[in-house]
Amino acid sequence: MLRRRRLSLEDALDGVAVYRRISVRLVNVDLIEALGIAAEQGLYAYDAYHIACARTLRAPLLSLDRRLNEAAARAGAQTLEV
């Protein structure tokens, strides 16, 4: 983004500052469950992994991807629309 001048250095540094305020917690997610969701819903494994994580944490999945939100709802995960 910097190289193509789509983002100024100041904006990039502001983004890093915001990113550093995000609380991150590592969570173990059952890969067998995620692969099952992928197979059942016709998703990429990484999308299914997000759904499995949301179900494990009993937290809503936040995505702008309508298809992923629909698959999450079918898989029994809560979703949060934006």
N, C-alpha and C positions, 0 to 999 in steps of 0.2 A: 504494500500500500504506500509506503514511503517512497519507494523507488519510482513508482508511477505517478507520484505526486497527487494521489487521491486522498492522502491523509497528511496533515502537517505533523512535525515532530511534537509540537505542543499538544495536539489532539491525541497522538499516540501515547504520550506521557500521562495525559489525563485518563486515558483508558486503562493504563497500567495501575494508576492510583485507585481507580474504581475496582478493578479486578482484585487488588490486594485486600480490599475490605470484604470480599466474599468469603464466608465461612465454608470451609471444605472439610468433609468427613469421609473417610474411606469406608465403604460398606461391601461386605462379601455378599455376592448374589449367586444363587444357584444357577450354574451354567446349563445344567440339564433342563431346568425349568425354562430358561430363556430360549434354548433350542427348540423346546416343545412349542412355545408361543410362536416362534419364527415359523415353524412348520405348519401350525394350525392357522395362522393368520396370513401366511404368504409374505412374510417380512424379511428384511435383512436381519442377521443375527444381532447387529449392534442396536437396531431399533427395538427388537424384542428384549434385549438386555435392559434398556431403559424402562420398558413396561414391567419386567420382572422386578427391577429395583423399586419402582413405584409401589408395586403390590407388596413387596417385602417390608417396606417402610410405612405402608398404609398412608402414603402421601400422594397428592395429585400429580399427574404428569402434566407438565406445561410445555406445549409445543404449538408452533404455528402450522404444523403439517396436519392438515385435515384427515388424511388417510391414517396417519399414525394415531391420532386421537380416536378415530373410529375403531381401529384395531384394539387400542387400549381398553375402550369401553366394552368391546366384545369379550376381551380377556379378563374382565372383572376389575380393571384398575380405574381409579378415579381420574378424571381429567379436569383441567382448569382452562377455560377458554379465555383468550385475550382479545 
